[in-house]
Amino acid sequence: MTEKVSVQSPMLSFVPSEMPDPAPYHLLTSVVAPRPIAWVSTISAAGVPNLAPYSFYNAVAGFPPTIMFSVAYRRREPREKDTLRNIREVGEFVSHIVDAAGANAMMQTAIEWESNVNEFDKAELETVPAIDVRPLRIAAAPVAMECKVTQIVPVEGATNVMVLGRVLRFHIREDLYRSDLGLVDTVRMQPITRLGGSVEYTRIGELFHLEMPAH
Ligand SMILES: Cc1cc2nc3c(=O)[nH]c(=O)nc-3n(C[C@H](O)[C@H](O)[C@H](O)COP(=O)(O)O)c2cc1C
C-alpha cells in the first residue's frame, strides 16, 4: 500500500471540452469510483409513486445528516426526470441502499418509463409507508433514509440538478446494526456500487483500519 509510483510513469492527458460526448462522463465515472447508489423513491403531487437509482450520490454533512444526488435530463428527451419533478412538487424522498438481492429490480427502475408508470410495480417491489414523508419505502431494502429536501442546486453548464436532503429518519435492518459502535455493518450489508461505463459494478472487498497519526 505504501509502494511508490515512479514519477517517470507515462501519463495521458485529456481535455473534456475536446472529447466527444459521452466520453468525459465515462472517464469521470471510472475515476470517481466506486460510487454508492441511492435508490430514490419519490411521489408526485397527484400521488403517483416513482423509483429510480442515482449514483451521482453522496453524504455531504453529518450534523444534521444530509445527502445529495444529482439528476440529469432524460437520455432521449430534453426534459427533467420524474424524480426531479416530484422533488420540486413534494419536497421529500426516501433513499435506499441497493444490495445484491435488489440489483435486478434496481435495473428495472432505471428504465425511463412514462411518468404515469409506477416503478415499484414494474420491479415487483413490496412497499411500506414511510413515517415522516409521503414517498413509499422499499420493504426489502437493508437501509432506507427518509429525507426532506433542503436545497435544489443547478449544476452550471450541465443539465444536472443537485438535490440535497436532510435525513429525518433512518431505517436499518436489525441484523446490520452494530449497536456497540452505532454503525451499520457495511461489509455485511454488501451495497453494490458503480464503476465507470454503463455496466460495471462492484461490491465491498477487504476491510482494513487506518489510525489517525498523532501530531
Ligand atoms: C446504477 C444507476 C445509477 C444512475 N445514476 C444516475 C444519476 O446519478 N443521475 C441521473 O440523472 N441518472 C442516473 N441513472 C439513470 C436513472 O436512474 C434513469 O434515468 C431513471 O429512469 C430516471 O427515472 P425517473 O425519470 O423516474 O426519475 C442511473 C442509472 C443506474 C442504473
The ligand as an ORCA input file, in Angstrom:
! r2SCAN-3c Opt
* xyz 0 1
  C     -26.900      2.422    -11.187
  C     -27.508      3.603    -11.874
  C     -27.180      4.889    -11.453
  C     -27.745      6.009    -12.065
  N     -27.385      7.243    -11.637
  C     -27.947      8.334    -12.182
  C     -27.590      9.639    -11.714
  O     -26.778      9.814    -10.795
  N     -28.195     10.700    -12.294
  C     -29.134     10.556    -13.276
  O     -29.671     11.555    -13.753
  N     -29.489      9.332    -13.735
  C     -28.929      8.233    -13.205
  N     -29.302      6.977    -13.641
  C     -30.379      6.868    -14.635
  C     -31.767      6.995    -13.986
  O     -31.928      6.010    -12.977
  C     -32.868      6.820    -15.053
  O     -32.782      7.894    -15.964
  C     -34.265      6.723    -14.477
  O     -35.113      6.190    -15.455
  C     -34.836      8.034    -14.022
  O     -36.142      7.782    -13.624
  P     -37.263      8.890    -13.401
  O     -37.496      9.640    -14.696
  O     -38.429      8.080    -12.983
  O     -36.782      9.801    -12.319
  C     -28.693      5.847    -13.113
  C     -28.996      4.554    -13.553
  C     -28.404      3.453    -12.957
  C     -28.730      2.069    -13.457
*
